[in-house]
Amino acid sequence: MIYAGIDEAGYGPLLGPLCVGLSAFRIADALGSAARAEAPNLWDSLARGVCRKPKDPRRRVAVADSKKLKSGGKQPLIHLERGVLAFLSGDTPADDAEYLARIGLSPRATRATPWHARALPLPVATTAGDVGIARNLVAGAMAGAGCALEALSVSALDAPAFNALYGELRNKAQVNMSLVFEALRTVDLLRGDEPAFVAIDRQGGRADYTRELEAHVARGAVIRTVHQDDERSVYCVGNADGPGLIVAFEVGAEERHLPVALASMAAKYTRELSMRRLNAYFSERMPELLPTAGYVEDGRRYLAEVKPILVQEAIPEREFVRVV
């Protein structure tokens, strides 16, 4: 079966991209049952090399909600970077352009954004050697548990693409959900004839997602509500004679499902690399400029300070700032 998770980073900021991450594992049937709308505990299954907390005496790889892994020290990205690159196949990327290509970032994310023109070296907060050790820990744990990572990807909308899509949909939540359902369709294609369980972090207080599933995923398939309450909305999508696609929208999904936590980390790390490029671009032109994470209050400060550069380089504000 396929066990996948989807989560976003950057929903609220004024600057930088909205990123939606996806991670999908192929696991042995014994680890979980999509038919029973259940998912395994991959933290337990991968405990040989993976843990939930960044400070682990065995130096295992921390996989958790990205907000809990970004530290306040000299290397705030160390746990995010170590975790994401440990799961990324192949050698450690030499720069962020190679990383973005391998994470499958949609080209629309960087449309008309000149700060994305130059690649910056990786790793940012750790070393290629340490990432290699972490990668071996993860690989050994997955081999021992009989599972494999089938997909780790991020879709992103920087300001120009975000604003264009918002102009069509006129709803910020729908902009985010469009990326979520794009990721969900990827899982549906990936699973083929296999059952799949996909966990998605629920946004806001909404409980019913039937119409969106019908419009974006089902395409004539039967949708059955398995469970629905204030915490979880679970659906089975599929024909009666074939294995189903179980989709669970859950409050705090990144705490319940390792694939959601990993998706959250990939989305956050990708956004952080994008903001690193943005800050590098403008600090070259204004050395005294303090960097920004792009959130509303500080984003307004940053926008006010870089406005002369935007004017000088003929960068429309709409290509730098999100409309909502």
C-alpha positions, 0 to 999 in steps of 0.5 A: 500500500501507499502511505502519504502525507501532504502539508503546507508552509508559508500560508500566512506570509506577505513575502515568499512562496506558499509551498505544499509538500508531499511525501509518499511511502510504499509499505508492507501490507502488515504495517497498515490497512487502507481498507480499514481506513487505518495508517501505520505508525512509521515512527515506531517502524523506523525507530532504528534511524528516525525519531521525533525530537531533534536532540537524540542521543543516538543521533537519529534523524528527527522527523516532526512538524517543521515548526518544532524543528526550526531552532533559534540557534546559530544554525536554525535550519540544521534539523530541517535540512538534515531530515529533508536531505536524509530522505532525498535520494542520491548524494547531497545537492551541491546547491539549491538549484539541484535541490529544487530540481530533485524535489520536483519544484514547479517552474511556475514558482520562480516565474518573474522573480529575479532573485531566483536567478542565482543558485546558492551552495548547500548544505546551509547548516550542516555538512555533506558528510553528516547528511550522508550519515543521516541518509544511511540511518534512514535507508537502514531503517526503511530496509528493516521495516520493508518500506521505501520512499516513493515520492518527496516533492514540493509545489510552490507559488511565489508572488507572481503565480500566487497572485495570478491564481488568487485572481482566478479563485478569489479565495486564499484557502482555495489557492492553498487547496489547489496545490493540496489536491494537485499533490493528492492527484499525484498520489492517486496516479502513483498508487495504480492498483494499490490501496493508499492512505493519504493524510492531510493537515486540516485547514481551519474549522472546515469538516466536509471535503466531499465536493472538492474530492468529487471535483479534483480527484474522484472523476466519477468514482464513488466517495464514501464518508468513513468518519467525520467529526471535529478532529478528522474527516475520512473518505474512501474514494474508489470503485466498489470492485477495486482498492480504495484511496483513503483520504483523511483530513485531520487536525494536527496531522503532522503529529499523527502521521510521519509522512505529513511531518516529512511533507511539512519539513520539505515544504518549510525547508524549500520556502526557507531556501527561497527566502535565502535567495530573496534576502541575498539578492536584496542585501547585495544591493543594500548591505545594511538591510536586515533579512526577513522571513516574510511574515506580515509585520516584518514583511511590511518593514522589508518592503518599505526598505527595498522599495527604491530597489524595486523601482530602480530595477523595474520590479512591479510590487505585484511580483514581489508582494502577495495580494493577500 
